[in-house]
Amino acid sequence: MSNEQALNEFETTTREWVKENFPVSLAGSTMGLEGEASESKKADFEIWRQRLAEKGWGAPTWPVEYGGAGLGHPEAKIISHEMAKMGAFNPIPLMAGMGVTMVGPTILEYGTDDQKNRHLKSIASGEVRWCLGLSEPGAGSDLASLATKAVDNGDSFVVNGQKTWTSGADISQWCGALVRTDPAAKKRNGISFVLLPMAQDGVTTKPIKLISGVSPFCDTFFDDARAEKADLLGDLNKGWSVVKRLLQHERQSQTQARSPSSGSKKATLQDKAKTYAGTDATGALADADLRVRLANHLMDAEAHSLTVNRITAEAKGKVEVSAAASILKNSATKIAQTKNELTMEFMGTQGIGWEGENFAAEELENVREWLWGKAISIYGGSHEVQNNIISKNILGLPETTQQG
């Protein structure tokens, strides 16, 4: 059987499995069922999570022994596509926080057999949520200047310091944290990466409110928190290499926008523009300038998508994370923010409402999404940081700041 035939057969069996196993009551629902009070839907959601976990489709490209399905990227793409066509979704990456997209792949590469066996299955099933302790109040883009320290305490480390922007820290069970283990070493040379449980007296969190009204961010405080030596990821004082790899996985995960209801029949961006801005006698968008800019945006979005697919195909089905992820991260940022700006523009005054009966739910959602979208060029490594990575690691331009 040829590879094409095998993929066609996999597509057919996937379609049948999703049709038989996805609870139809969840079609069009959000991934986490936020705000949905129906107990029956919550029960169906849990059934769906369990079925995906048993199938290994929460993290389909992970090895079977660690909770995945051992599939290649082409098969994983088919699964996502077939789910979307039926209004289905994979909630596990969201439920695992930073687990599926960042922590898990890094443990797969740097972890010991014991770490893989203890942590990966619970991530792939969506049962355990992870956050990341990276940025600090005085160490954002210059992450290597971090001050949170971990002191050797025999079979464990004692961790003290503060992390900020720790997404989901208040609802996570585990944290992957970058800490300073050798204060005498220069910046990156004395840093380690540790895994530690959040449910301990030495860890407290405080949610950070955002203007958009919705925020996953927290300040996280470590006061004599404990991290076991067995949960040191990678070598002692070599955590910078680990976190660089982890951040590449983060940028890779941010190269494509993912919608929890991508399978639902929502109006396209161009249809929305026609509804709000009006059409001419031919049925085309009346505002010629807006029409050109909207067409340019749609072409950029399609070019970005095709580039992601090409890079994946060139890797022969393996998602090879490299500095190219920085290019795609910046590209994805531009596309997402341009879409938000265009939508805000053609909605006019209906796009800037905050509350009230004069605004549709979609309009109220849009203004919050527009505000939230401003953070895209900052989180996951700022736009400028990505440009530095591109200039050094891809274009080969000389280092003008510090080596690393």
C-alpha positions as CSV (number, residue, x, y, z in Angstrom):
1,M,0.0,0.0,0.0
2,S,1.4,3.4,-1.0
3,N,1.7,6.2,1.5
4,E,-1.1,8.1,-0.2
5,Q,-3.4,5.1,0.0
6,A,-2.5,4.6,3.7
7,L,-3.3,8.3,4.5
8,N,-6.6,8.0,2.6
9,E,-7.5,4.9,4.6
10,F,-6.5,6.6,7.8
11,E,-8.7,9.6,6.9
12,T,-11.7,7.3,6.4
13,T,-11.3,5.4,9.7
14,T,-10.7,8.7,11.5
15,R,-13.9,10.2,10.1
16,E,-15.8,7.1,11.2
17,W,-14.3,7.1,14.7
18,V,-15.0,10.8,15.3
19,K,-18.6,10.3,14.1
20,E,-19.1,7.4,16.4
21,N,-17.4,8.9,19.5
22,F,-17.8,12.6,19.5
23,P,-20.8,13.7,21.6
24,V,-23.0,15.7,19.2
25,S,-24.1,17.9,22.2
26,L,-20.6,19.4,22.2
27,A,-20.6,20.6,18.6
28,G,-19.8,24.3,18.5
29,S,-18.9,24.4,22.2
30,T,-15.7,25.9,23.5
31,M,-12.9,23.6,24.3
32,G,-13.2,24.0,28.1
33,L,-17.0,24.6,28.1
34,E,-16.4,27.9,30.0
35,G,-19.6,29.4,31.2
36,E,-21.7,26.4,30.2
37,A,-23.8,25.3,33.2
38,S,-25.3,22.2,31.7
39,E,-24.2,19.2,33.8
40,S,-25.0,16.8,30.9
41,K,-22.6,18.8,28.6
42,K,-19.9,18.6,31.3
43,A,-20.4,14.9,31.5
44,D,-20.2,14.5,27.7
45,F,-17.1,16.6,27.7
46,E,-15.4,14.3,30.2
47,I,-16.5,11.3,28.2
48,W,-14.9,12.8,25.1
49,R,-11.7,13.6,26.9
50,Q,-11.4,10.0,28.1
51,R,-12.0,8.6,24.6
52,L,-9.4,10.8,23.1
53,A,-6.9,9.9,25.9
54,E,-7.6,6.2,25.4
55,K,-7.0,6.6,21.7
56,G,-3.8,8.6,22.3
57,W,-5.2,11.5,20.3
58,G,-4.7,14.1,23.0
59,A,-1.0,14.2,21.8
60,P,-1.2,12.0,18.7
61,T,2.5,12.3,17.6
62,W,3.8,11.3,21.1
63,P,5.1,7.7,21.5
64,V,2.4,5.2,22.6
65,E,4.2,4.3,25.8
66,Y,3.9,8.0,26.9
67,G,0.2,8.4,26.2
68,G,0.3,9.3,22.5
69,A,-0.6,7.4,19.4
70,G,2.8,7.2,17.7
71,L,1.5,8.9,14.6
72,G,3.2,11.2,12.2
73,H,2.4,14.8,11.5
74,P,0.3,14.0,8.4
75,E,-2.0,11.7,10.4
76,A,-2.3,14.3,13.2
77,K,-3.3,16.9,10.6
78,I,-6.0,14.5,9.3
79,I,-7.3,14.1,12.8
80,S,-7.6,17.8,13.3
81,H,-9.2,18.3,9.9
82,E,-11.8,15.6,10.4
83,M,-12.7,16.8,13.9
84,A,-13.1,20.4,12.5
85,K,-15.5,19.2,9.8
86,M,-17.8,17.7,12.4
87,G,-17.6,20.6,14.9
88,A,-15.4,18.5,17.1
89,F,-12.2,19.6,18.9
90,N,-9.3,18.3,20.9
91,P,-9.5,19.8,24.4
92,I,-6.5,18.1,25.9
93,P,-3.7,20.6,24.8
94,L,-5.7,23.4,26.5
95,M,-6.5,21.3,29.6
96,A,-2.8,20.4,30.0
97,G,-1.8,24.1,29.9
98,M,1.8,24.3,28.7
99,G,2.1,20.5,28.9
100,V,1.3,19.2,25.4
101,T,2.8,22.1,23.5
102,M,5.9,22.9,25.5
103,V,6.8,20.9,28.7
104,G,6.0,17.5,27.3
105,P,8.1,17.8,24.1
106,T,11.0,19.1,26.2
107,I,10.7,16.2,28.6
108,L,10.6,13.8,25.7
109,E,14.0,15.3,24.5
110,Y,15.8,16.1,27.8
111,G,14.0,14.0,30.4
112,T,15.1,10.8,32.1
113,D,13.2,7.6,31.7
114,D,11.8,8.2,35.2
115,Q,10.6,11.7,34.4
116,K,9.0,10.5,31.2
117,N,7.2,7.7,32.9
118,R,6.0,9.9,35.8
119,H,4.8,13.0,33.8
120,L,4.0,12.4,30.2
121,K,0.9,10.1,30.3
122,S,-0.9,12.5,32.6
123,I,-0.1,15.4,30.3
124,A,-1.3,13.5,27.2
125,S,-4.5,12.6,28.9
126,G,-5.3,16.2,30.0
127,E,-5.4,15.1,33.6
128,V,-2.5,17.3,34.9
129,R,-2.1,20.9,33.9
130,W,1.3,22.6,33.7
131,C,2.5,26.2,33.9
132,L,5.9,27.7,33.2
133,G,7.9,29.9,35.6
134,L,10.1,31.9,33.2
135,S,9.7,35.7,33.1
136,E,10.3,37.7,36.3
137,P,9.4,41.3,37.2
138,G,13.1,42.3,36.3
139,A,13.7,39.6,33.7
140,G,11.4,39.6,30.7
141,S,13.1,39.6,27.2
142,D,16.4,39.5,29.0
143,L,15.4,36.2,30.7
144,A,19.0,35.3,31.5
145,S,19.1,38.0,34.1
146,L,16.6,36.1,36.3
147,A,17.0,36.2,40.0
148,T,14.9,33.3,41.3
149,K,17.4,30.9,43.0
150,A,17.4,27.3,43.8
151,V,19.8,26.2,46.6
152,D,21.1,22.6,47.0
153,N,19.4,20.9,49.9
154,G,20.6,17.3,49.6
155,D,18.0,15.4,47.6
156,S,16.1,18.6,46.7
157,F,16.4,22.3,45.9
158,V,15.0,25.1,47.9
159,V,13.5,27.6,45.6
160,N,13.0,31.3,46.4
161,G,11.9,34.1,44.0
162,Q,9.0,35.5,41.9
163,K,7.8,34.7,38.5
164,T,5.3,36.8,36.5
165,W,3.0,36.2,33.5
166,T,2.8,32.5,34.6
167,S,-0.3,31.5,32.5
168,G,-2.7,29.3,34.4
169,A,-0.5,29.1,37.5
170,D,-3.5,29.3,39.8
171,I,-5.1,26.2,38.2
172,S,-2.0,24.2,37.5
173,Q,-0.7,21.1,39.4
174,W,2.9,21.4,38.1
175,C,5.4,24.1,37.1
176,G,8.5,24.0,35.0
177,A,10.7,26.8,36.3
178,L,14.0,28.3,35.2
179,V,16.1,29.0,38.3
180,R,19.6,30.2,39.2
181,T,21.6,27.4,40.7
182,D,25.1,29.0,40.5
183,P,25.0,32.7,41.5
184,A,28.8,33.0,40.8
185,A,28.4,32.1,37.1
186,K,27.7,34.6,34.4
187,K,24.1,34.8,33.5
188,R,23.2,31.8,31.3
189,N,26.0,29.6,32.7
190,G,24.4,29.2,36.1
191,I,20.8,28.5,35.3
192,S,18.9,25.2,35.7
193,F,15.4,24.0,34.8
194,V,13.4,22.3,37.5
195,L,10.0,20.7,37.7
196,L,8.0,21.2,40.9
197,P,4.5,20.6,42.2
198,M,2.3,23.6,42.8
199,A,0.4,22.1,45.7
200,Q,2.9,23.0,48.5
201,D,3.1,25.6,51.2
202,G,6.0,27.4,49.5
203,V,4.1,28.3,46.3
204,T,1.4,31.0,46.1
205,T,-0.2,32.6,43.1
206,K,-1.9,35.9,42.4
207,P,-4.0,36.4,39.2
208,I,-3.1,39.5,37.1
209,K,-6.1,41.4,35.6
210,L,-6.0,42.6,32.0
211,I,-8.0,45.3,30.3
212,S,-9.6,42.7,28.0
213,G,-11.4,41.3,31.0
214,V,-10.0,37.8,30.6
215,S,-6.6,36.8,31.8
216,P,-4.8,33.5,32.4
217,F,-1.8,35.4,33.8
218,C,-0.5,35.2,37.4
219,D,2.3,36.3,39.6
220,T,3.9,33.2,41.2
221,F,5.8,33.4,44.5
222,F,8.3,30.8,45.7
223,D,9.1,30.9,49.4
224,D,11.3,28.0,50.3
225,A,9.5,25.9,47.8
226,R,10.8,22.3,47.2
227,A,11.9,20.9,43.9
228,E,13.2,17.3,43.9
229,K,16.7,16.6,42.4
230,A,14.9,13.8,40.5
231,D,13.0,16.6,38.7
232,L,16.0,18.5,37.4
233,L,15.3,18.6,33.7
234,G,18.6,18.3,31.8
235,D,22.0,18.9,33.4
236,L,22.7,21.1,36.4
237,N,23.6,24.7,35.3
238,K,22.7,23.8,31.7
239,G,19.1,25.0,31.9
240,W,19.6,27.7,29.2
241,S,19.9,25.0,26.5
242,V,16.7,23.3,27.9
243,V,14.7,26.5,27.9
244,K,15.9,27.6,24.5
245,R,14.5,24.3,23.1
246,L,11.3,24.8,25.1
247,L,10.8,28.2,23.7
248,Q,11.2,26.9,20.2
249,H,8.4,24.5,20.9
250,E,6.3,27.5,22.2
251,R,6.9,29.5,19.0
252,Q,6.1,26.4,16.9
253,S,2.8,26.1,18.7
254,Q,2.0,29.8,18.0
255,T,2.5,29.7,14.3
256,Q,-1.1,28.8,13.6
257,A,-4.3,30.2,15.1
258,R,-6.5,27.4,16.5
259,S,-10.2,27.9,17.0
260,P,-12.1,25.7,19.3
261,S,-15.2,25.9,17.1
262,S,-13.4,25.9,13.7
263,G,-15.8,23.2,12.5
264,S,-18.9,25.3,13.1
265,K,-20.3,27.2,10.2
266,K,-19.3,30.8,11.1
267,A,-19.4,33.7,8.7
268,T,-16.1,34.3,6.9
269,L,-14.2,37.5,7.5
270,Q,-15.2,38.8,4.0
271,D,-18.9,38.0,4.6
272,K,-18.7,39.9,7.9
273,A,-17.1,42.9,6.1
274,K,-19.9,43.0,3.6
275,T,-22.5,42.8,6.4
276,Y,-21.1,45.8,8.3
277,A,-19.5,47.9,5.5
278,G,-22.0,47.2,2.7
279,T,-21.7,46.1,-0.9
280,D,-21.9,47.7,-4.3
281,A,-24.2,46.8,-7.2
282,T,-22.1,43.8,-8.1
283,G,-22.2,42.4,-4.6
284,A,-18.5,43.2,-3.9
285,L,-17.4,45.1,-0.8
286,A,-18.3,48.7,-1.4
287,D,-15.2,50.2,0.2
288,A,-12.5,49.7,-2.5
289,D,-9.6,50.4,-0.2
290,L,-10.9,48.1,2.5
291,R,-11.5,45.5,-0.1
292,V,-7.8,45.6,-1.2
293,R,-6.5,45.5,2.3
294,L,-8.8,42.6,3.2
295,A,-7.7,40.7,0.1
296,N,-4.0,41.3,1.0
297,H,-4.7,40.0,4.5
298,L,-6.3,36.8,3.2
299,M,-3.4,36.2,0.8
300,D,-0.9,36.7,3.7
301,A,-2.9,34.2,5.8
302,E,-3.0,31.6,3.1
303,A,0.7,32.1,2.3
304,H,1.5,31.7,6.0
305,S,-0.5,28.5,6.2
306,L,1.1,27.1,3.0
307,T,4.6,27.9,4.4
308,V,3.8,26.0,7.6
309,N,2.6,23.0,5.6
310,R,5.7,23.2,3.4
311,I,8.2,23.3,6.3
312,T,6.4,20.4,7.9
313,A,6.4,18.4,4.6
314,E,10.1,19.1,4.1
315,A,10.7,17.6,7.6
316,K,9.1,14.4,6.2
317,G,6.3,14.4,8.7
318,K,8.3,15.2,11.7
319,V,7.8,18.6,13.4
320,E,11.3,19.8,13.4
321,V,11.6,22.9,15.7
322,S,14.2,25.3,14.6
323,A,14.9,29.1,14.4
324,A,12.4,29.1,11.5
325,A,9.7,29.0,14.2
326,S,10.7,32.6,15.0
327,I,9.8,33.6,11.4
328,L,6.5,31.9,11.6
329,K,5.7,33.3,15.0
330,N,6.2,36.8,13.8
331,S,4.2,36.0,10.6
332,A,1.4,34.6,12.7
333,T,1.4,37.6,14.9
334,K,1.1,40.0,12.0
335,I,-1.8,38.0,10.5
336,A,-3.7,37.8,13.8
337,Q,-3.4,41.4,14.7
338,T,-4.2,42.6,11.1
339,K,-7.4,40.5,11.2
340,N,-8.4,42.1,14.5
341,E,-7.7,45.6,13.2
342,L,-9.7,45.0,10.0
343,T,-12.6,43.6,11.9
344,M,-12.6,46.5,14.3
345,E,-12.5,48.9,11.4
346,F,-15.4,47.5,9.4
347,M,-17.6,47.0,12.4
348,G,-17.3,50.7,13.2
349,T,-19.0,51.8,16.4
350,Q,-20.4,48.3,16.8
351,G,-16.9,47.0,17.2
352,I,-16.0,49.1,20.2
353,G,-18.9,48.3,22.6
354,W,-18.1,46.8,26.0
355,E,-21.6,46.0,27.3
356,G,-25.3,46.6,26.6
357,E,-28.2,45.3,24.6
358,N,-27.1,47.3,21.5
359,F,-24.2,45.0,20.9
360,A,-24.3,41.4,19.7
361,A,-22.3,38.8,21.6
362,E,-19.9,38.5,18.6
363,E,-19.3,42.2,18.7
364,L,-18.6,42.2,22.4
365,E,-16.3,39.3,21.9
366,N,-14.4,41.1,19.1
367,V,-13.4,44.1,21.2
368,R,-12.0,41.8,23.9
369,E,-10.1,39.8,21.2
370,W,-8.7,43.0,19.7
371,L,-7.4,44.0,23.1
372,W,-6.0,40.6,23.9
373,G,-4.4,40.4,20.5
374,K,-2.0,43.3,21.4
375,A,-0.2,40.8,23.7
376,I,0.6,38.4,20.8
377,S,3.7,40.4,19.8
378,I,5.0,40.3,23.3
379,Y,4.3,36.8,24.8
380,G,6.3,33.8,23.7
381,G,9.3,36.1,23.1
382,S,8.7,39.6,21.8
383,H,8.7,40.5,18.1
384,E,12.1,42.1,18.5
385,V,13.6,39.0,20.2
386,Q,12.4,36.9,17.3
387,N,14.0,39.3,14.8
388,N,17.3,38.9,16.8
389,I,17.1,35.1,16.5
390,I,16.3,35.3,12.8
391,S,19.2,37.7,12.2
392,K,21.8,35.6,14.0
393,N,20.7,32.0,13.5
394,I,19.2,32.2,10.0
395,L,20.8,35.2,8.3
396,G,24.1,34.8,10.0
397,L,24.5,38.4,11.0
398,P,27.1,39.1,13.6
399,E,26.4,39.0,17.3
400,T,26.3,42.6,18.7
401,T,25.2,42.0,22.3
402,Q,26.2,38.8,24.0
403,Q,27.0,35.3,22.9
404,G,24.4,32.5,23.2
